Amino acid sequence: SADDFLDSVVVPLVEYLRVSVLDGSLRRSHGHLAHAVLRRVLDHVVATATAPLASRDLVVGLLGGHAHELDALLIAATAASDGWRVTYMGPGVPADDIADTLEHVDARVLALSVAAASGDRLIPRELRRLRALLPPRVEFLVVGTRADVQRAALAETGATPLVGLPMLRVRLRALREVASANDMADRSPSRPRIRARR
């Protein structure tokens, strides 16, 4: 399945590349090449797994720069394989543009990949700005490592912090079930009103 492929192949490979480039055991040029190949693979997963008639829209964004784009693409691929119609924003998109896209596609969920360096002040500021721009009905998910999620000052934003893809899947499935139940309630015929006798 797509989930197995992402969990067993892509996630370990992304971590291996990140560590190998940092410790110098892999040339930077090779790291760039591997990044480009993985990006194409993840783009393909998102494109093929996204159901065109899916009724649930989700926007994926990235706070933290191009170096962590594969993390955001992993979120997009995970959501697409779980039955969501995904709009991927890419890196370096300002909060205003993310909020505008959410409104344009009428998405009810925003999933952000966060990579916050120690002492980073920009990401908490962008998260607060996003929360101020988003309507209350939008579910705001922030996905990252435990350290990233803690550093991002999420308590102020009301965002739901999620560590890793398994937690993201659980949350997305719960959101889909709630939305489906609400849709069924909206479609069910209303009960006839009974007039009280005088």
Backbone hydrogen bonds in HBPLUS format (Angstrom, degrees):
<---DONOR---> <-ACCEPTOR-->    atom                        ^
c    i                          cat <-CA-CA->   ^        H-A-AA   ^      H-
h    n   atom  resd res      DA  || num        DHA   H-A  angle D-A-AA Bond
n    s   type  num  typ     dist DA aas  dist angle  dist       angle   num
A0005-PHE N   A0001-SER O   3.05 MM   4  6.33 160.7  2.09 149.7 155.1     1
A0006-LEU N   A0002-ALA O   2.91 MM   4  6.15 162.1  1.94 152.8 157.2     2
A0007-ASP N   A0003-ASP O   2.87 MM   4  6.04 172.6  1.87 156.8 159.0     3
A0008-SER N   A0004-ASP O   2.76 MM   4  5.62 164.4  1.78 150.8 156.1     4
A0009-VAL N   A0005-PHE O   2.98 MM   4  5.37 149.3  2.08 132.7 140.5     5
A0010-VAL N   A0005-PHE O   3.19 MM   5  6.62 160.6  2.23 150.2 156.0     6
A0011-VAL N   A0006-LEU O   2.88 MM   5  5.99 168.1  1.89 171.2 170.2     7
A0013-LEU N   A0009-VAL O   3.15 MM   4  6.16 150.7  2.24 141.6 150.3     8
A0014-VAL N   A0010-VAL O   2.84 MM   4  6.06 159.3  1.89 160.5 165.6     9
A0015-GLU N   A0011-VAL O   3.06 MM   4  6.31 164.8  2.08 154.6 158.3    10
A0016-TYR N   A0012-PRO O   2.86 MM   4  6.04 157.7  1.91 145.8 152.5    11
A0017-LEU N   A0013-LEU O   2.91 MM   4  6.10 163.6  1.93 151.5 155.3    12
A0018-ARG N   A0014-VAL O   2.98 MM   4  6.17 161.5  2.02 148.8 154.0    13
A0019-VAL N   A0015-GLU O   2.99 MM   4  6.20 168.8  2.01 155.2 157.4    14
A0020-SER N   A0016-TYR O   2.84 MM   4  5.90 163.4  1.87 151.8 157.4    15
A0021-VAL N   A0017-LEU O   2.94 MM   4  5.99 156.0  1.99 149.5 154.3    16
A0022-LEU N   A0018-ARG O   3.18 MM   4  6.30 158.8  2.23 141.5 147.6    17
A0023-ASP N   A0019-VAL O   2.87 MM   4  6.09 160.2  1.91 155.3 160.4    18
A0026-LEU N   A0020-SER O   3.10 MM   6  5.15 138.0  2.29 132.7 123.1    19
A0024-GLY N   A0021-VAL O   3.39 MM   3  5.20 151.1  2.48  94.2 102.4    20
A0031-GLY N   A0027-ARG O   2.94 MM   4  6.28 150.6  2.02 146.9 156.2    21
A0032-HIS N   A0028-ARG O   2.86 MM   4  6.21 152.5  1.93 153.9 160.5    22
A0033-LEU N   A0029-SER O   3.03 MM   4  6.29 156.4  2.09 142.9 149.4    23
A0034-ALA N   A0030-HIS O   2.87 MM   4  6.10 165.3  1.89 151.9 155.7    24
A0035-HIS N   A0031-GLY O   2.90 MM   4  6.04 154.0  1.97 144.3 152.0    25
A0036-ALA N   A0032-HIS O   2.96 MM   4  6.21 157.3  2.01 147.5 152.9    26
A0037-VAL N   A0033-LEU O   3.02 MM   4  6.34 157.5  2.07 150.8 156.7    27
A0038-LEU N   A0034-ALA O   2.89 MM   4  6.10 169.4  1.90 154.9 157.8    28
A0039-ARG N   A0035-HIS O   2.84 MM   4  5.98 150.4  1.93 146.8 155.7    29
A0040-ARG N   A0036-ALA O   3.11 MM   4  6.37 156.5  2.17 144.0 149.1    30
A0041-VAL N   A0037-VAL O   2.99 MM   4  6.31 157.7  2.04 150.1 156.7    31
A0042-LEU N   A0038-LEU O   2.87 MM   4  6.07 167.3  1.89 153.6 156.3    32
A0043-ASP N   A0039-ARG O   2.84 MM   4  5.99 155.7  1.90 148.0 155.4    33
A0044-HIS N   A0040-ARG O   2.95 MM   4  6.14 153.5  2.02 143.8 150.8    34
A0045-VAL N   A0041-VAL O   2.97 MM   4  6.34 152.4  2.04 146.7 154.5    35
A0046-VAL N   A0042-LEU O   2.93 MM   4  6.19 164.5  1.96 152.2 155.7    36
A0047-ALA N   A0043-ASP O   2.89 MM   4  6.11 162.9  1.92 150.0 155.0    37
A0048-THR N   A0044-HIS O   2.87 MM   4  6.00 163.5  1.90 153.3 157.5    38
A0049-ALA N   A0045-VAL O   2.84 MM   4  5.71 150.8  1.92 146.2 154.3    39
A0050-THR N   A0046-VAL O   3.01 MM   4  5.76 145.3  2.13 141.4 148.0    40
A0054-ALA N   A0051-ALA O   3.00 MM   3  5.09 164.5  2.02 111.3 114.3    41
A0085-ARG N   A0056-ARG O   2.87 MM  29  5.97 174.4  1.87 175.3 173.8    42
A0058-LEU N   A0085-ARG O   2.97 MM  27  6.13 153.1  2.04 160.3 158.2    43
A0087-THR N   A0058-LEU O   2.93 MM  29  6.30 153.6  2.00 158.5 164.9    44
A0059-VAL N   A0109-VAL O   3.04 MM  50  6.44 164.8  2.06 156.7 158.8    45
A0111-ALA N   A0059-VAL O   2.87 MM  52  6.23 168.7  1.88 167.0 170.9    46
A0060-VAL N   A0087-THR O   2.90 MM  27  6.23 162.2  1.93 156.5 158.9    47
A0089-MET N   A0060-VAL O   2.85 MM  29  5.99 172.3  1.86 172.9 174.1    48
A0061-GLY N   A0111-ALA O   3.02 MM  50  6.43 154.3  2.09 145.3 152.7    49
A0113-SER N   A0061-GLY O   2.97 MM  52  6.32 161.6  2.01 141.7 145.3    50
A0063-LEU N   A0113-SER O   2.84 MM  50  6.09 174.6  1.85 175.3 175.6    51
A0115-ALA N   A0063-LEU O   3.09 MM  52  6.51 147.8  2.20 155.1 164.0    52
A0068-HIS N   A0065-GLY O   3.21 MM   3  6.09 163.4  2.24 122.4 126.5    53
A0069-GLU N   A0066-HIS O   3.06 MM   3  5.14 160.6  2.10 120.0 117.1    54
A0071-ASP N   A0068-HIS O   3.13 MM   3  5.52 133.9  2.35 105.9 117.2    55
A0072-ALA N   A0069-GLU O   3.06 MM   3  5.22 116.2  2.49  99.6 114.4    56
A0073-LEU N   A0069-GLU O   2.97 MM   4  6.30 157.7  2.02 154.3 161.2    57
A0074-LEU N   A0070-LEU O   2.88 MM   4  6.07 143.9  2.01 141.7 151.2    58
A0075-ILE N   A0071-ASP O   3.13 MM   4  6.47 148.5  2.23 141.6 149.4    59
A0076-ALA N   A0072-ALA O   2.96 MM   4  6.32 159.0  2.01 148.9 154.5    60
A0077-ALA N   A0073-LEU O   2.85 MM   4  6.04 161.1  1.88 148.4 153.3    61
A0078-THR N   A0074-LEU O   2.91 MM   4  6.02 155.3  1.98 143.7 150.7    62
A0079-ALA N   A0075-ILE O   2.95 MM   4  6.17 163.5  1.97 153.8 157.7    63
A0080-ALA N   A0076-ALA O   2.92 MM   4  6.09 160.8  1.96 149.2 155.0    64
A0081-SER N   A0077-ALA O   2.95 MM   4  6.07 160.6  1.99 146.4 151.5    65
A0082-ASP N   A0078-THR O   3.13 MM   4  6.26 121.8  2.48 133.0 147.5    66
A0082-ASP N   A0079-ALA O   3.08 MM   3  5.01 138.1  2.26  94.2 106.7    67
A0084-TRP N   A0079-ALA O   3.10 MM   5  5.55 161.6  2.14 147.2 145.2    68
A0083-GLY N   A0080-ALA O   3.04 MM   3  5.31 162.2  2.07 111.4 114.0    69
A0097-ASP N   A0094-PRO O   3.11 MM   3  5.51 121.2  2.47 106.6 119.7    70
A0098-ILE N   A0094-PRO O   3.13 MM   4  6.49 155.0  2.19 153.0 160.7    71
A0099-ALA N   A0095-ALA O   2.99 MM   4  6.20 167.1  2.01 156.0 158.9    72
A0100-ASP N   A0096-ASP O   2.97 MM   4  6.16 151.8  2.05 141.8 150.1    73
A0101-THR N   A0097-ASP O   2.97 MM   4  6.14 155.3  2.03 144.4 150.2    74
A0102-LEU N   A0098-ILE O   3.01 MM   4  6.30 159.1  2.05 151.4 157.0    75
A0103-GLU N   A0099-ALA O   3.11 MM   4  6.39 156.1  2.17 146.1 151.8    76
A0104-HIS N   A0100-ASP O   2.92 MM   4  6.15 156.4  1.98 146.7 153.9    77
A0105-VAL N   A0101-THR O   2.97 MM   4  6.20 163.5  2.00 160.5 161.8    78
A0106-ASP N   A0102-LEU O   2.98 MM   4  5.71 110.7  2.48 130.6 146.7    79
A0107-ALA N   A0102-LEU O   2.99 MM   5  5.14 149.0  2.09 144.2 150.6    80
A0106-ASP N   A0103-GLU O   3.23 MM   3  4.87 145.6  2.35  92.4 102.3    81
A0139-GLU N   A0108-ARG O   2.75 MM  31  6.10 165.5  1.77 155.7 151.5    82
A0110-LEU N   A0139-GLU O   2.85 MM  29  6.18 164.0  1.88 173.6 174.5    83
A0141-LEU N   A0110-LEU O   2.77 MM  31  5.98 174.8  1.77 177.1 175.9    84
A0112-LEU N   A0141-LEU O   2.84 MM  29  6.17 165.7  1.86 152.8 156.0    85
A0143-VAL N   A0112-LEU O   2.75 MM  31  5.98 173.1  1.75 172.4 174.9    86
A0114-VAL N   A0143-VAL O   3.02 MM  29  6.13 156.7  2.08 158.1 159.8    87
A0120-ASP N   A0117-ALA O   2.96 MM   3  5.33 153.6  2.03 139.7 136.7    88
A0125-ARG N   A0121-ARG O   3.35 MM   4  6.37 153.4  2.42 137.0 144.5    89
A0126-GLU N   A0122-LEU O   2.83 MM   4  6.11 157.2  1.88 155.5 162.3    90
A0127-LEU N   A0123-ILE O   2.86 MM   4  6.07 157.7  1.91 157.6 163.8    91
A0128-ARG N   A0124-PRO O   3.01 MM   4  6.22 158.4  2.06 145.2 150.4    92
A0129-ARG N   A0125-ARG O   2.93 MM   4  6.17 155.9  1.99 146.1 153.4    93
A0130-LEU N   A0126-GLU O   2.85 MM   4  6.05 159.4  1.90 148.5 153.8    94
A0131-ARG N   A0127-LEU O   2.98 MM   4  6.21 165.5  2.00 150.5 154.1    95
A0132-ALA N   A0128-ARG O   3.06 MM   4  6.29 153.9  2.13 145.4 152.2    96
A0133-LEU N   A0129-ARG O   3.10 MM   4  6.38 138.9  2.28 142.2 153.3    97
A0133-LEU N   A0130-LEU O   2.97 MM   3  5.09 126.4  2.27  98.8 113.4    98
A0134-LEU N   A0130-LEU O   2.92 MM   4  6.11 137.5  2.10 152.9 165.3    99
A0138-VAL N   A0135-PRO O   3.08 MM   3  5.84 167.3  2.10 126.3 130.0   100
A0160-THR N   A0140-PHE O   2.76 MM  20  6.15 166.1  1.78 164.6 167.2   101
A0142-VAL N   A0160-THR O   2.96 MM  18  6.03 168.0  1.97 149.2 148.7   102
A0162-LEU N   A0142-VAL O   2.81 MM  20  5.99 156.5  1.87 164.3 161.5   103
A0144-GLY N   A0162-LEU O   3.16 MM  18  6.67 152.0  2.24 161.4 169.8   104
A0149-VAL N   A0145-THR O   2.94 MM   4  6.13 171.4  1.95 161.6 163.5   105
A0150-GLN N   A0146-ARG O   3.01 MM   4  6.17 154.8  2.07 145.7 152.6   106
A0151-ARG N   A0147-ALA O   2.94 MM   4  6.11 156.3  2.00 148.8 155.2   107
A0152-ALA N   A0148-ASP O   3.15 MM   4  6.23 135.4  2.36 145.0 155.6   108
A0157-THR N   A0154-LEU O   2.92 MM   3  5.28 137.3  2.10 108.6 120.8   109
A0158-GLY N   A0154-LEU O   3.27 MM   4  6.44 136.4  2.47 158.9 170.2   110
A0168-LEU N   A0164-GLY O   3.29 MM   4  6.57 151.3  2.38 140.5 148.9   111
A0169-ARG N   A0165-LEU O   2.89 MM   4  6.17 160.6  1.93 161.0 164.5   112
A0170-VAL N   A0166-PRO O   3.15 MM   4  6.41 162.9  2.18 148.9 152.8   113
A0171-ARG N   A0167-MET O   3.08 MM   4  6.29 162.9  2.11 148.7 153.0   114
A0172-LEU N   A0168-LEU O   2.89 MM   4  6.10 164.3  1.92 157.4 161.8   115
A0173-ARG N   A0169-ARG O   2.95 MM   4  6.09 160.9  1.98 152.7 157.5   116
A0174-ALA N   A0170-VAL O   3.07 MM   4  6.26 155.3  2.13 144.7 151.6   117
A0175-LEU N   A0171-ARG O   2.93 MM   4  6.18 158.5  1.98 150.4 156.3   118
A0176-ARG N   A0172-LEU O   2.92 MM   4  6.13 154.6  1.99 145.6 152.6   119
A0177-GLU N   A0173-ARG O   2.98 MM   4  6.19 156.5  2.03 146.8 152.6   120
A0178-VAL N   A0174-ALA O   3.05 MM   4  6.28 161.9  2.08 150.5 155.0   121
A0179-ALA N   A0175-LEU O   2.95 MM   4  6.13 162.7  1.98 147.9 153.0   122
A0180-SER N   A0176-ARG O   2.88 MM   4  6.04 156.0  1.93 147.1 153.8   123
A0181-ALA N   A0177-GLU O   2.96 MM   4  6.14 158.9  2.01 147.5 153.1   124
A0182-ASN N   A0178-VAL O   2.95 MM   4  6.21 154.9  2.02 148.5 155.5   125
A0183-ASP N   A0179-ALA O   2.89 MM   4  6.14 152.3  1.97 145.8 153.7   126
A0184-MET N   A0180-SER O   2.96 MM   4  6.22 157.9  2.01 149.1 154.6   127
A0185-ALA N   A0181-ALA O   3.01 MM   4  6.24 154.9  2.08 144.4 151.4   128
A0186-ASP N   A0182-ASN O   2.92 MM   4  6.16 149.9  2.01 144.8 153.1   129
A0187-ARG N   A0183-ASP O   3.00 MM   4  6.24 144.0  2.13 144.7 154.2   130
A0188-SER N   A0184-MET O   3.02 MM   4  6.13 131.7  2.26 143.8 155.3   131
